[in-house]
């Protein structure tokens, strides 16, 4: 399998609601209570989660890790070190 196919396979395996919740530092049940948009960015290797703060419970949002600008989280769908190792 080629390098890009390996990456695509790993991204598919990691692009789940469970992986998203883990990266946000909350449970899947808590994630289901939030209002957000989810976009794949960065050549398909990362995901942005943009929260609608007016519709999200504050007690859950206070647990979310790595908030940028108060309403956005970006995380890798594949280990960035693997990308560097392949170059």
Secondary structure, DSSP 4 states (H G I P E B T S, - for coil): --HHHHHHHHHHHH-SHHHHHHHHTS-HHHHHTS-EEEEEETTTTEEEEEE-GGGS-HHHHTT-SS-BTTTEEEEESS-HHHHHHH-
